[in-house]
Amino acid sequence: MPTIAVIGSQWGDEGKGKIVDFLAEEAQVVVRFQGGNNAGHSVKVGEELYKLHHLPSGILRPGRLAVIGNGVVIDPGVLLGEIDDLKRRGKSVRNLKISDRAHAIMPYHKLLDGAEERLRKSGKVGTTGRGIGPAYSDKVGRLGIRMGELVDEDVLRERLEFVIPLKNKVLRALGSETVVDEKTATMELVDYGRRLKPFVTDTVSILHKAIDEKKRILFEGAQGTMLDIDHGTYPFVTSSTTVSGNVASGSGISPNALNEIFGVTKAYTTRVGAGPFPTELHGELHERIAEKGGEFGTTTGRSRRCGWLDLVVLRYAQALNGFTGLALTKIDVLGGLDEVKVCTHYKLDGRKSTRIPSDLRSLERCEPVYRCFDGWEELQRSELKAIIKGGFSQLPKSLRDFVLFVEKESGVRIALIGLGMRRNELLDLRRKRR
C-alpha cells in the first residue's frame, strides 16, 4: 500500500470512516488533515459502533500511529471526551500525536458561531454551531490559539487575557446575551492543556521521518468535495479546504509524497443542511432510503437529504481531486428497489449541461437527466462472505451493470464496494476483478 489520501466526493457523509478503517489495516500511519469536530466518522467493529469526530478512524487499528495534523481545528474538551471514551472501551491512544501547529476551538468561537447564524435569518448556512468557522477565521486573522500554546500555561494565560475581552465585545455587538467568563474559561482551558500535553508535538517532523522511512501513510479527509470552501456550493459549505490539494498543506508534507487518491462516493447522494441539491428525492422513496441507510448526521443527529447518484458532481470531484480509485459505498441500501437512477447530466434553461455552475441560482434551476437501471434484490448478510470471496462476478447482474456504468462515466476505476456497515463487509477489487 503506498501513501493514500481518502477524500469525500459528494457533500460529505459518504462513508469515509469505514473506508479509512479498512485501508488502515495495511497502513502504519493515519493522518487527519482538515476540518474540526463538525465531521463525524462512524465505524462498526463487530457489534460495537464507534463515532469519531477528531480522532482519525485508523486509531481503532492497534499499533497504528494516529496523527491530527496542523490543518485541523480542535475542540480540546471534545477531543478529551473521545480519548476517554476509547480508553473506557479498551482501546489504546498511546500512539496519538497532535500537531502543535493545529488551532484550538475556544468557548467564544462556539458563541460567535451561534450569534452569527442567528443574524443570518432566512440566509442561514446550516452550521453545526461548534465554532469551526470562527476558529478558522481567527486562524486567518492571526488571533488564533494553537495547540502548542494551549499546553503552555503561561503563554495561554497571556493570550486569553487579550483575546477573551476582545471577543466578548464582539459577542455583545452581535446581540449575544451570553459572553465568556474569563476566569472560568481560563481554568478550564489550562486543565485541558495539562491533560493534552503528552500528545502535542511537532507532527510535521514525524511525518517527514515516516516518508523518508517509506512507511505506509493514510490521509483521512473530512466532509466532502462539494463542501469545499472554494470549490463547493458556497456559502453552503464548510470552513476548510476539503479537496486533495489540502493534504500537503494540512499535514505539512510535499505534494510529491502522495501516491494515490481514493474518492469515496455513496451509491446515492446525501447532504445535510441548506443549499441546492439537483437530484434530491422526496416522499416515500426518500424516507425508505434515509431509514435503511441510517441517514442521520454522526455529529448533529440531523436528518440527511437523500437523492440519486449525481455523475455531474462525481466528475467534478474527479477533476478537482485527481482520483486514482473510487470506493462505492452503501450499495446495499438500494437493494430491493424496482428501479435505480443515476443522473448523467443536467438541463439548464433547456440546454444540456455537464458542469456545476458556481452561481447557486443557476444550480437551483438545473434539472437532472437520468439513466435508469433495473433494481437488484437485497443482499443478505449470510450471502456477503461468499460474495466477497467469489468477487465481482458474484454480484447480481443489474448491480454489476450499475457499477460498471458509474466506473465508465466517472473515468475512475472502482476499487472498493461497500456491501454493509461492518468493517469486513467490503468487496476489494484493487488487485483483481473476477
C-alpha positions in Angstrom: 0.0 0.0 0.0 1.5 3.3 -1.0 0.8 6.7 0.5 -3.0 7.2 0.0 -5.5 10.1 0.6 -9.2 9.3 1.2 -11.4 12.2 0.0 -15.2 12.5 0.0 -16.6 13.2 -3.5 -20.1 14.5 -2.6 -21.4 16.6 0.3 -19.7 14.5 3.0 -21.2 11.5 4.9 -20.0 9.2 2.1 -18.7 6.5 4.5 -15.1 7.6 4.6 -14.6 6.4 8.1 -15.3 2.8 7.1 -13.0 3.0 4.1 -10.2 4.6 6.2 -10.7 1.9 8.8 -10.5 -0.8 6.1 -7.4 0.6 4.5 -5.7 1.3 7.9 -5.2 -2.5 8.2 -2.4 -2.0 5.7 -1.2 1.4 6.9 1.4 2.3 9.6 0.4 5.9 10.0 -3.1 7.5 9.7 -3.4 11.3 9.4 -6.4 13.7 9.8 -5.5 16.9 7.9 -8.5 19.3 7.9 -11.9 20.1 9.5 -13.0 20.0 13.1 -15.5 18.1 15.2 -18.2 19.1 12.7 -17.1 15.9 10.9 -18.2 12.5 12.2 -17.0 9.1 11.1 -18.9 6.0 12.1 -17.1 2.7 12.2 -18.6 -0.6 13.3 -16.2 -3.2 14.7 -18.1 -6.4 15.5 -21.1 -5.3 17.3 -19.5 -2.1 18.6 -20.2 1.3 16.9 -17.6 4.0 17.2 -18.4 7.6 16.4 -15.3 9.7 15.9 -15.1 13.4 15.4 -11.5 14.5 15.9 -9.6 11.2 16.1 -8.5 9.6 12.9 -10.6 6.4 12.2 -7.3 4.5 11.9 -6.8 4.8 15.7 -9.1 1.8 16.0 -6.4 -0.4 14.5 -3.8 -1.5 17.1 -0.3 -0.2 16.6 -1.1 2.5 14.1 0.3 6.0 14.6 -2.7 8.3 14.6 -1.9 11.9 13.8 -4.1 15.0 14.0 -2.4 17.5 11.6 -1.9 21.2 11.6 -4.9 21.8 9.3 -7.4 20.6 11.9 -9.2 22.9 14.4 -9.5 21.1 17.7 -12.1 21.4 20.5 -10.0 20.3 23.4 -13.0 19.2 25.5 -14.5 17.1 22.7 -11.1 15.5 21.9 -10.6 14.6 25.5 -14.0 13.1 25.6 -13.2 10.9 22.6 -9.9 9.8 24.2 -11.6 8.9 27.5 -14.3 7.0 25.6 -11.8 4.9 23.8 -9.9 4.2 27.0 -13.1 3.0 28.7 -13.8 0.7 25.8 -10.3 -0.9 26.0 -8.7 1.0 23.0 -5.2 2.4 23.3 -4.4 6.0 22.5 -0.7 5.8 23.2 0.1 6.3 19.5 -1.9 9.6 19.2 0.1 12.6 18.1 -1.5 16.1 17.9 0.2 18.9 15.9 1.4 21.8 17.9 0.5 24.0 14.9 -3.2 22.9 14.9 -5.6 25.6 16.1 -7.8 25.2 19.2 -11.5 26.0 19.2 -12.2 28.3 22.1 -15.5 28.8 24.1 -16.1 32.2 22.4 -15.9 30.5 19.0 -19.0 28.5 19.7 -20.9 31.5 21.0 -19.8 33.5 17.9 -20.9 30.7 15.6 -24.4 30.8 17.1 -24.7 34.5 17.2 -23.6 34.9 13.6 -26.0 32.2 12.4 -28.9 33.8 14.2 -28.3 37.1 12.4 -28.4 35.4 9.0 -32.2 34.8 9.5 -33.5 33.4 6.2 -30.0 33.1 4.8 -28.8 30.5 7.3 -25.9 28.4 6.2 -26.8 25.4 8.5 -23.6 25.5 10.6 -23.2 22.8 13.2 -22.7 25.6 15.8 -19.4 24.0 17.0 -17.2 27.1 16.4 -15.4 25.7 13.4 -15.9 28.8 11.2 -14.9 31.3 13.8 -11.9 29.2 14.7 -10.7 29.2 11.1 -11.5 32.9 10.8 -9.2 33.6 13.8 -6.5 31.5 12.3 -6.6 33.6 9.1 -7.0 36.8 11.2 -3.9 35.8 13.3 -5.9 35.8 16.5 -5.9 32.0 16.9 -4.5 30.0 19.7 -2.5 26.9 18.6 -2.2 23.6 20.5 1.4 24.4 21.3 0.2 27.5 23.1 -2.7 25.7 24.8 -0.3 23.3 26.6 2.0 26.1 27.7 0.1 27.6 30.7 2.0 30.9 30.9 1.5 31.6 27.1 -2.1 30.5 27.2 -3.0 32.8 30.1 -1.3 35.8 28.4 -3.2 35.1 25.1 -6.5 34.7 26.8 -6.1 38.0 28.8 -6.1 39.8 25.5 -8.5 37.7 23.3 -11.4 37.0 25.7 -12.3 40.6 26.4 -12.0 41.4 22.7 -14.3 38.5 21.7 -16.8 39.5 24.5 -17.1 42.9 22.9 -17.8 41.3 19.5 -20.4 39.0 21.1 -22.2 41.9 22.7 -22.2 43.8 19.4 -23.8 40.8 17.7 -26.6 40.8 20.3 -25.5 37.8 22.3 -26.9 37.5 25.8 -24.0 35.2 26.8 -20.4 36.1 27.0 -17.3 34.2 28.2 -16.3 34.3 31.9 -12.6 34.9 31.6 -11.7 33.2 34.9 -13.8 30.1 34.4 -12.7 29.7 30.8 -9.0 30.1 31.6 -9.2 27.5 34.4 -10.9 25.0 32.1 -8.6 25.5 29.2 -5.5 25.3 31.4 -6.8 21.9 32.6 -7.4 20.8 29.1 -3.8 21.8 28.2 -2.3 19.8 31.0 -4.2 16.7 30.0 -3.4 17.0 26.3 0.2 18.0 26.7 1.6 14.4 26.4 0.1 14.1 22.9 1.0 17.5 21.5 4.2 17.6 19.4 5.8 18.5 16.1 3.9 16.2 13.8 5.4 17.7 10.6 8.8 16.2 11.5 7.2 12.9 12.4 5.6 12.7 9.0 8.7 13.7 7.2 10.6 10.9 9.0 7.9 8.4 8.2 8.1 9.3 4.5 11.9 9.0 4.5 11.5 5.6 6.0 8.9 4.7 3.3 6.2 3.9 5.8 2.6 3.4 4.5 0.7 6.6 5.3 -3.1 7.1 5.0 -4.5 10.6 4.9 -8.1 10.9 6.1 -10.3 13.7 4.7 -13.4 15.1 6.4 -16.6 16.4 4.9 -16.6 16.2 1.0 -15.6 18.0 -2.2 -18.9 19.8 -2.6 -18.4 21.4 0.9 -15.0 22.8 0.0 -14.7 26.5 1.0 -13.5 27.4 -2.6 -15.0 24.8 -4.9 -18.2 23.7 -3.1 -21.7 25.1 -3.2 -20.7 28.3 -1.4 -21.9 29.7 1.0 -23.4 26.3 2.0 -20.0 24.8 2.6 -17.7 24.0 5.5 -14.8 26.3 6.6 -11.9 24.4 5.3 -10.4 23.1 2.1 -11.7 19.5 1.7 -10.1 18.5 -1.7 -6.9 16.5 -2.1 -4.8 19.6 -2.7 -5.0 20.4 1.1 -3.4 17.1 2.1 0.0 18.7 1.8 -0.8 22.0 3.5 -2.9 20.4 6.2 -0.3 17.9 7.3 3.0 19.5 6.3 4.2 17.1 3.6 5.2 17.7 0.0 2.5 17.1 -2.7 5.0 14.8 -4.3 4.8 12.4 -1.3 1.2 11.5 -2.2 0.9 8.4 -4.4 -2.8 7.6 -4.6 -6.1 9.4 -4.0 -9.2 7.4 -3.3 -12.5 9.1 -3.8 -15.5 7.9 -1.7 -19.0 8.1 -3.1 -22.3 6.7 -2.0 -24.4 4.7 -4.5 -26.8 7.6 -4.0 -26.3 11.1 -2.7 -27.0 12.9 0.6 -26.4 16.3 2.1 -27.1 18.0 5.4 -28.4 21.5 5.8 -29.4 24.1 3.2 -28.3 24.6 -0.3 -29.1 23.4 -3.9 -29.4 19.6 -4.4 -30.4 18.7 -8.0 -31.2 15.0 -7.5 -33.0 15.3 -4.2 -35.8 12.9 -3.6 -39.0 13.5 -1.5 -41.8 11.4 -0.1 -41.9 7.7 0.4 -38.8 6.8 -1.6 -36.7 9.4 0.3 -37.9 8.0 3.6 -37.1 4.5 2.6 -33.5 5.3 1.6 -33.0 7.5 4.6 -34.2 4.9 7.1 -32.4 2.0 5.5 -29.2 4.0 5.1 -29.3 5.4 8.7 -29.1 8.9 7.2 -28.7 10.9 10.3 -25.6 13.0 11.0 -23.0 11.4 13.2 -22.2 14.8 14.7 -25.5 16.6 14.8 -28.1 13.8 14.5 -29.8 15.9 11.8 -31.7 14.0 9.1 -29.9 14.0 5.8 -31.5 14.9 2.5 -31.3 12.0 0.1 -31.2 11.8 -3.7 -30.0 9.7 -6.7 -26.3 9.4 -7.5 -25.2 12.5 -9.4 -22.4 11.9 -12.0 -22.1 15.6 -12.7 -20.9 16.0 -9.1 -18.7 12.9 -9.3 -17.0 14.0 -12.5 -16.4 17.5 -11.0 -14.9 15.9 -7.8 -12.7 13.7 -10.0 -11.4 16.8 -11.9 -10.6 18.6 -8.7 -9.1 15.8 -6.8 -7.4 13.5 -9.4 -8.9 10.3 -8.0 -6.9 7.1 -8.8 -9.6 4.9 -7.5 -13.2 5.0 -6.2 -14.8 3.4 -3.2 -18.5 3.0 -3.9 -20.4 2.7 -0.5 -23.8 1.8 0.7 -24.7 -0.2 -2.4 -26.8 -2.4 -0.1 -29.1 0.4 0.8 -30.5 0.5 -2.8 -31.3 -3.3 -2.7 -34.9 -4.2 -3.1 -35.9 -1.1 -5.2 -37.7 -1.8 -8.5 -35.6 0.9 -10.3 -32.4 2.7 -9.6 -31.5 6.0 -11.2 -28.2 7.8 -12.0 -28.1 11.5 -13.1 -25.9 11.7 -16.2 -26.2 15.5 -16.9 -28.4 18.5 -16.2 -30.8 20.6 -18.3 -30.2 24.3 -17.6 -32.7 26.6 -19.2 -33.5 24.0 -21.8 -29.8 23.2 -22.7 -27.7 20.2 -21.8 -25.1 21.0 -19.0 -22.4 18.7 -17.7 -20.8 21.2 -15.3 -21.5 22.5 -11.8 -22.4 26.3 -12.0 -20.6 28.5 -9.5 -23.8 30.6 -9.3 -26.2 28.8 -7.0 -29.2 30.4 -8.6 -28.2 28.6 -11.8 -27.6 25.3 -9.9 -31.1 25.6 -8.4 -32.5 25.7 -11.9 -30.6 22.6 -13.1 -32.9 19.7 -13.9 -31.3 16.2 -13.6 -31.5 13.8 -16.6 -31.4 10.2 -15.5 -30.2 6.8 -16.8 -32.4 4.1 -15.3 -31.3 0.6 -14.1 -33.3 -2.4 -13.1 -33.2 -2.8 -9.3 -31.5 -5.8 -7.6 -32.5 -7.9 -4.7 -31.4 -7.1 -1.2 -28.1 -8.5 -0.3 -28.5 -10.8 2.7 -25.8 -10.8 5.4 -25.5 -14.6 5.1 -24.5 -14.1 1.4 -21.8 -11.5 1.9 -19.0 -13.8 2.8 -19.5 -15.8 -0.4 -19.7 -12.6 -2.5 -16.5 -11.2 -1.0 -14.7 -14.5 -1.6 -16.1 -15.0 -5.1 -15.5 -11.5 -6.3 -17.3 -9.0 -8.5 -19.0 -11.7 -10.7 -21.0 -12.9 -7.6 -23.0 -9.6 -7.5 -26.4 -9.5 -9.2 -26.1 -8.6 -12.9 -28.1 -5.4 -12.6 -25.9 -4.3 -9.8 -22.8 -5.1 -11.9 -24.2 -3.1 -14.7 -24.8 -0.1 -12.3 -21.2 -0.3 -11.0 -19.6 -0.6 -14.5 -21.7 2.4 -15.7 -20.5 4.5 -12.8 -16.9 3.5 -13.4 -17.1 4.3 -17.2 -18.9 7.6 -16.8 -16.7 8.8 -13.9 -13.5 7.7 -15.7 -12.2 6.2 -12.4 -11.7 2.5 -11.6 -13.9 1.3 -8.7 -11.6 -0.2 -6.2 -13.8 -1.0 -3.2 -17.6 -1.6 -2.9 -19.4 -1.3 0.4 -21.8 -4.2 0.9 -22.8 -3.5 4.5 -22.0 -1.5 7.6 -19.4 -3.7 9.3 -15.6 -3.2 8.6 -15.3 -6.6 6.8 -18.3 -6.1 4.5 -16.3 -4.6 1.7 -15.6 -6.1 -1.7 -11.9 -5.3 -2.6 -11.3 -5.0 -6.3 -7.9 -3.3 -6.2 -5.8 -6.3 -7.3 -8.1 -8.5 -9.3 -11.7 -8.3 -10.6 -13.3 -11.7 -11.0 
